[in-house]
Amino acid sequence: MYDAGMKRASGKLFIAIAGWALVVIGTVGLFLPPFPALLVLAIGLAMLARQSPRVRLVVGRLARRYPRLGAALDKARAKQAR
């Protein structure tokens, strides 16, 4: 019924929607004290960086500016590659 191209497109759409939703929730969470907003923002940006060259550039700049963040991203990419 579904071909591989349609599955791939729907998967990309799901990741894009979920990534933007997490970025919006993380941004709102910056104003809520007990909410782990930075974690949610990082996860959303990581999801979007897989598809968007512009977001990938921003994440790369953040990783260079904050080495601990860069190390955490490298670790997450290594786990994902397994």
PASEDREN-475162 format. One record per atom (N, C-alpha, C): residue number from 1; z, y negated, x negated. Coordinates in Angstrom, 3 decimals. Atoms other than C-alpha are relative to their C-alpha. Layout:
BEGIN
[rec NUM; [Z; Y; X]] ...
This chain:
BEGIN
[rec 1; [0.000; 1.180; -0.822]] [rec 1; [0.000; 0.000; 0.000]] [rec 1; [0.000; -1.262; -0.880]] [rec 2; [-0.043; 1.144; 0.905]] [rec 2; [0.991; -2.503; -2.738]] [rec 2; [-0.626; 0.390; -1.329]] [rec 3; [0.537; -0.291; 1.320]] [rec 3; [-0.908; -2.706; -5.968]] [rec 3; [0.929; -0.582; -1.064]] [rec 4; [-0.883; 0.410; 1.090]] [rec 4; [0.652; -3.359; -9.372]] [rec 4; [0.034; -1.518; -0.157]] [rec 5; [0.043; 1.458; 0.129]] [rec 5; [-0.470; -6.993; -9.435]] [rec 5; [0.869; -0.695; 1.025]] [rec 6; [-0.819; 0.600; -1.041]] [rec 6; [1.238; -7.749; -6.159]] [rec 6; [1.486; 0.208; -0.289]] [rec 7; [-1.396; -0.257; 0.362]] [rec 7; [4.478; -6.112; -7.327]] [rec 7; [0.438; -0.931; -1.115]] [rec 8; [-0.323; 0.875; 1.126]] [rec 8; [4.369; -8.110; -10.547]] [rec 8; [0.173; -1.435; 0.481]] [rec 9; [-0.077; 1.363; -0.522]] [rec 9; [3.747; -11.359; -8.660]] [rec 9; [1.260; -0.202; 0.832]] [rec 10; [-1.207; 0.137; -0.819]] [rec 10; [6.553; -10.709; -6.193]] [rec 10; [1.247; 0.048; -0.875]] [rec 11; [-1.132; -0.031; 0.925]] [rec 11; [8.906; -9.869; -9.082]] [rec 11; [0.176; -1.329; -0.710]] [rec 12; [-0.071; 1.319; 0.644]] [rec 12; [8.031; -13.131; -10.832]] [rec 12; [0.527; -1.048; 0.969]] [rec 13; [-0.467; 0.944; -1.004]] [rec 13; [8.582; -15.043; -7.616]] [rec 13; [1.495; 0.160; 0.229]] [rec 14; [-1.430; -0.252; -0.192]] [rec 14; [11.981; -13.399; -7.109]] [rec 14; [0.811; -0.564; -1.161]] [rec 15; [-0.724; 0.506; 1.168]] [rec 15; [13.065; -14.243; -10.673]] [rec 15; [0.010; -1.527; 0.000]] [rec 16; [0.063; 1.459; -0.043]] [rec 16; [11.896; -17.845; -10.272]] [rec 16; [0.943; -0.565; 1.055]] [rec 17; [-0.878; 0.478; -1.071]] [rec 17; [13.725; -18.299; -6.963]] [rec 17; [1.461; 0.212; -0.379]] [rec 18; [-1.383; -0.276; 0.397]] [rec 18; [16.894; -16.642; -8.262]] [rec 18; [0.436; -0.916; -1.143]] [rec 19; [-0.331; 0.873; 1.116]] [rec 19; [16.788; -18.662; -11.484]] [rec 19; [0.275; -1.420; 0.453]] [rec 20; [-0.218; 1.359; -0.491]] [rec 20; [16.394; -21.990; -9.688]] [rec 20; [1.232; -0.082; 0.881]] [rec 21; [-1.208; -0.006; -0.832]] [rec 21; [19.097; -21.027; -7.191]] [rec 21; [1.253; -0.047; -0.880]] [rec 22; [-1.154; 0.021; 0.894]] [rec 22; [21.508; -20.326; -10.054]] [rec 22; [0.144; -1.350; -0.704]] [rec 23; [-0.072; 1.328; 0.622]] [rec 23; [20.620; -23.637; -11.727]] [rec 23; [0.589; -1.011; 0.990]] [rec 24; [-0.532; 0.924; -1.009]] [rec 24; [21.303; -25.516; -8.487]] [rec 24; [1.484; 0.275; 0.255]] [rec 25; [-1.407; -0.352; -0.227]] [rec 25; [24.555; -23.631; -7.860]] [rec 25; [0.851; -0.412; -1.197]] [rec 26; [-0.734; 0.403; 1.201]] [rec 26; [25.629; -24.234; -11.467]] [rec 26; [0.171; -1.496; -0.094]] [rec 27; [-0.089; 1.456; 0.016]] [rec 27; [24.858; -27.930; -11.185]] [rec 27; [1.039; -0.495; 1.002]] [rec 28; [-1.023; 0.355; -0.997]] [rec 28; [26.917; -28.222; -8.008]] [rec 28; [1.377; 0.432; -0.504]] [rec 29; [-1.262; -0.515; 0.513]] [rec 29; [29.608; -26.133; -9.688]] [rec 29; [0.616; -0.847; -1.095]] [rec 30; [-0.560; 0.891; 1.013]] [rec 30; [29.987; -28.727; -12.428]] [rec 30; [1.061; -0.921; 0.591]] [rec 31; [-0.939; 0.898; -0.666]] [rec 31; [31.898; -30.797; -9.882]] [rec 31; [1.136; 0.750; 0.686]] [rec 32; [-1.071; -0.808; -0.581]] [rec 32; [34.105; -27.919; -8.684]] [rec 32; [0.844; 0.578; -1.128]] [rec 33; [-0.820; -0.371; 1.163]] [rec 33; [37.028; -27.345; -11.068]] [rec 33; [0.103; 1.497; -0.312]] [rec 34; [-0.210; -1.393; 0.417]] [rec 34; [37.594; -23.566; -10.848]] [rec 34; [-1.283; 0.819; -0.149]] [rec 35; [1.276; -0.720; 0.002]] [rec 35; [33.887; -22.657; -10.848]] [rec 35; [-0.572; 0.072; -1.419]] [rec 36; [0.579; -0.128; 1.353]] [rec 36; [32.296; -21.270; -14.078]] [rec 36; [-1.453; -0.488; -0.043]] [rec 37; [1.330; 0.593; -0.155]] [rec 37; [29.344; -23.650; -13.852]] [rec 37; [-0.889; 0.222; -1.217]] [rec 38; [0.828; -0.141; 1.190]] [rec 38; [28.172; -23.414; -17.459]] [rec 38; [-0.564; 1.404; -0.130]] [rec 39; [0.475; -1.384; 0.040]] [rec 39; [27.914; -19.648; -17.263]] [rec 39; [-1.144; 0.202; 0.991]] [rec 40; [1.035; -0.148; -1.030]] [rec 40; [25.900; -19.808; -14.046]] [rec 40; [-1.270; -0.754; -0.407]] [rec 41; [1.160; 0.747; 0.484]] [rec 41; [23.635; -22.505; -15.509]] [rec 41; [-0.721; 0.755; -1.107]] [rec 42; [0.607; -0.737; 1.110]] [rec 42; [23.063; -20.431; -18.643]] [rec 42; [-0.790; 1.208; 0.508]] [rec 43; [0.694; -1.167; -0.558]] [rec 43; [22.129; -17.354; -16.622]] [rec 43; [-1.279; -0.437; 0.719]] [rec 44; [1.181; 0.504; -0.700]] [rec 44; [19.756; -19.372; -14.425]] [rec 44; [-1.086; -0.454; -0.958]] [rec 45; [0.989; 0.449; 0.987]] [rec 45; [18.074; -20.992; -17.422]] [rec 45; [-0.610; 1.174; -0.758]] [rec 46; [0.527; -1.175; 0.694]] [rec 46; [17.745; -17.639; -19.163]] [rec 46; [-1.030; 0.721; 0.867]] [rec 47; [0.963; -0.633; -0.903]] [rec 47; [16.006; -16.220; -16.093]] [rec 47; [-1.295; -0.805; 0.054]] [rec 48; [1.192; 0.844; -0.082]] [rec 48; [13.643; -19.181; -15.898]] [rec 48; [-0.762; -0.041; -1.316]] [rec 49; [0.649; 0.070; 1.313]] [rec 49; [12.936; -19.149; -19.641]] [rec 49; [-0.976; 1.150; -0.222]] [rec 50; [0.917; -1.131; 0.137]] [rec 50; [11.210; -15.791; -19.277]] [rec 50; [-1.392; -0.340; 0.517]] [rec 51; [1.283; 0.289; -0.628]] [rec 51; [8.440; -17.412; -17.226]] [rec 51; [-0.539; -1.386; -0.295]] [rec 52; [0.440; 1.382; 0.141]] [rec 52; [8.332; -21.135; -17.934]] [rec 52; [0.067; -0.463; -1.450]] [rec 53; [-0.018; 0.494; 1.387]] [rec 53; [7.291; -22.488; -21.341]] [rec 53; [0.855; -1.253; -0.158]] [rec 54; [-0.806; 1.222; 0.071]] [rec 54; [8.992; -25.806; -20.566]] [rec 54; [1.496; 0.331; -0.055]] [rec 55; [-1.412; -0.400; 0.021]] [rec 55; [12.342; -24.154; -19.802]] [rec 55; [0.303; 0.731; -1.302]] [rec 56; [-0.185; -0.697; 1.273]] [rec 56; [11.890; -21.917; -22.861]] [rec 56; [0.211; -1.000; -1.136]] [rec 57; [-0.145; 1.049; 1.004]] [rec 57; [11.520; -25.081; -24.970]] [rec 57; [1.394; -0.628; 0.072]] [rec 58; [-1.338; 0.587; -0.178]] [rec 58; [14.720; -26.579; -23.504]] [rec 58; [1.075; 0.967; -0.484]] [rec 59; [-0.982; -1.003; 0.435]] [rec 59; [16.646; -23.350; -24.080]] [rec 59; [-0.017; 0.126; -1.518]] [rec 60; [0.099; -0.055; 1.462]] [rec 60; [15.360; -23.221; -27.658]] [rec 60; [0.684; -1.184; -0.661]] [rec 61; [-0.674; 1.188; 0.538]] [rec 61; [16.528; -26.775; -28.298]] [rec 61; [1.515; 0.113; 0.131]] [rec 62; [-1.441; -0.182; -0.182]] [rec 62; [19.945; -25.991; -26.841]] [rec 62; [0.555; 1.030; -0.968]] [rec 63; [-0.452; -1.052; 0.922]] [rec 63; [20.196; -22.850; -28.978]] [rec 63; [0.097; -0.535; -1.426]] [rec 64; [-0.079; 0.584; 1.347]] [rec 64; [19.451; -24.855; -32.138]] [rec 64; [1.146; -0.992; -0.111]] [rec 65; [-1.070; 1.001; 0.032]] [rec 65; [21.913; -27.579; -31.215]] [rec 65; [1.378; 0.653; 0.067]] [rec 66; [-1.273; -0.711; -0.163]] [rec 66; [24.682; -25.135; -30.248]] [rec 66; [-0.174; 1.427; -0.517]] [rec 67; [0.240; -1.314; 0.611]] [rec 67; [24.606; -22.153; -32.643]] [rec 67; [0.703; 1.164; 0.709]] [rec 68; [-0.686; -1.088; -0.717]] [rec 68; [27.158; -20.144; -30.645]] [rec 68; [-0.797; 0.415; 1.234]] [rec 69; [0.860; -0.305; -1.140]] [rec 69; [24.904; -20.392; -27.609]] [rec 69; [-1.223; 0.782; -0.456]] [rec 70; [1.157; -0.708; 0.539]] [rec 70; [21.949; -19.319; -29.734]] [rec 70; [0.323; 1.437; -0.352]] [rec 71; [-0.414; -1.364; 0.340]] [rec 71; [23.871; -16.307; -31.005]] [rec 71; [0.194; 0.844; 1.262]] [rec 72; [-0.197; -0.729; -1.258]] [rec 72; [24.836; -15.330; -27.452]] [rec 72; [-1.342; 0.339; 0.644]] [rec 73; [1.330; -0.272; -0.561]] [rec 73; [21.209; -15.641; -26.316]] [rec 73; [-0.712; 1.101; -0.772]] [rec 74; [0.611; -1.063; 0.811]] [rec 74; [20.003; -13.504; -29.228]] [rec 74; [0.604; 1.357; 0.333]] [rec 75; [-0.687; -1.249; -0.353]] [rec 75; [22.595; -10.878; -28.356]] [rec 75; [-0.471; 0.517; 1.361]] [rec 76; [0.451; -0.394; -1.340]] [rec 76; [21.518; -10.887; -24.694]] [rec 76; [-1.444; 0.502; -0.044]] [rec 77; [1.395; -0.460; 0.133]] [rec 77; [17.829; -10.565; -25.685]] [rec 77; [-0.076; 1.378; -0.626]] [rec 78; [-0.018; -1.319; 0.639]] [rec 78; [18.660; -7.605; -27.930]] [rec 78; [0.406; 1.071; 1.003]] [rec 79; [-0.420; -0.965; -1.028]] [rec 79; [20.452; -5.876; -25.048]] [rec 79; [-1.118; 0.232; 1.014]] [rec 80; [1.071; -0.116; -0.981]] [rec 80; [17.555; -6.600; -22.721]] [rec 80; [-1.163; 0.833; -0.554]] [rec 81; [1.118; -0.721; 0.614]] [rec 81; [15.041; -5.123; -25.183]] [rec 81; [0.233; 1.509; -0.041]] [rec 82; [-0.288; -1.440; 0.032]] [rec 82; [16.786; -1.755; -25.158]] [rec 82; [-0.497; 0.736; 1.174]] 
